[in-house]
Amino acid sequence: MSEVTARKPRPKYLALNEIRLPLPGIVSILHRISGVGLFLMLPFLLYLLDRSLGSPETFETFAAVVDNWFIKLILFGLLWAYLHHFCAGIRFLMLDLHKGLELEEARKSSKIVLVVSLTLTLIIGVVLW
């Protein structure tokens, strides 16, 4: 090891606010976050499915739960998570097939994933509510 490397002070902390990820990195992290969010909310979604399909009385329970604005916000977030995870998954499948590996193509496909997932979320969310 050279003397310059040995004397260089090491950073004491990692400044996360100074790290600038490229857009493909942000899409990748959002893909992971949306997958974890969908997995963690699966019991809630199964509960809603059970309440909506059981009987007319349990459907009333479902309707009362889903009528709450906070639950609608959670479901809207889950809708985005599903659509983003789906669109980003298609992008990653294309990357596995060695399509779009160049820098400009990767940036373009990342923008497409974000725009398509947000647009579909708004359209479907407005139609549903």
Contacts in CASP RR format, 6 or more apart in sequence:
PFRMAT RR
TARGET T0000
AUTHOR 0000-0000-0000
METHOD contacts of the structure
MODEL  1
MSEVTARKPRPKYLALNEIRLPLPGIVSILHRISGVGLFLMLPFLLYLLD
RSLGSPETFETFAAVVDNWFIKLILFGLLWAYLHHFCAGIRFLMLDLHKG
LELEEARKSSKIVLVVSLTLTLIIGVVLW
21 29 0 8 1.000
22 107 0 8 1.000
23 107 0 8 1.000
23 110 0 8 1.000
23 111 0 8 1.000
23 114 0 8 1.000
24 106 0 8 1.000
24 107 0 8 1.000
24 109 0 8 1.000
24 110 0 8 1.000
25 110 0 8 1.000
26 110 0 8 1.000
27 88 0 8 1.000
27 91 0 8 1.000
27 110 0 8 1.000
27 113 0 8 1.000
27 114 0 8 1.000
28 88 0 8 1.000
30 84 0 8 1.000
30 88 0 8 1.000
31 84 0 8 1.000
31 85 0 8 1.000
31 88 0 8 1.000
31 89 0 8 1.000
31 92 0 8 1.000
33 81 0 8 1.000
34 80 0 8 1.000
34 81 0 8 1.000
34 82 0 8 1.000
34 84 0 8 1.000
34 85 0 8 1.000
34 88 0 8 1.000
35 81 0 8 1.000
35 85 0 8 1.000
37 78 0 8 1.000
37 81 0 8 1.000
38 78 0 8 1.000
38 81 0 8 1.000
38 82 0 8 1.000
38 85 0 8 1.000
41 74 0 8 1.000
41 78 0 8 1.000
44 74 0 8 1.000
45 78 0 8 1.000
48 62 0 8 1.000
48 65 0 8 1.000
48 66 0 8 1.000
50 58 0 8 1.000
51 58 0 8 1.000
51 59 0 8 1.000
51 61 0 8 1.000
51 62 0 8 1.000
51 65 0 8 1.000
52 58 0 8 1.000
52 59 0 8 1.000
52 62 0 8 1.000
53 59 0 8 1.000
65 71 0 8 1.000
66 72 0 8 1.000
66 75 0 8 1.000
72 129 0 8 1.000
76 121 0 8 1.000
76 125 0 8 1.000
76 129 0 8 1.000
77 121 0 8 1.000
79 121 0 8 1.000
79 124 0 8 1.000
79 125 0 8 1.000
79 128 0 8 1.000
80 117 0 8 1.000
80 118 0 8 1.000
80 121 0 8 1.000
83 116 0 8 1.000
83 117 0 8 1.000
83 120 0 8 1.000
83 121 0 8 1.000
83 124 0 8 1.000
84 113 0 8 1.000
84 114 0 8 1.000
84 117 0 8 1.000
84 121 0 8 1.000
86 117 0 8 1.000
87 112 0 8 1.000
87 113 0 8 1.000
87 116 0 8 1.000
87 117 0 8 1.000
87 120 0 8 1.000
88 113 0 8 1.000
88 117 0 8 1.000
91 109 0 8 1.000
91 110 0 8 1.000
91 112 0 8 1.000
91 113 0 8 1.000
94 100 0 8 1.000
94 109 0 8 1.000
95 101 0 8 1.000
95 106 0 8 1.000
100 106 0 8 1.000
100 109 0 8 1.000
END
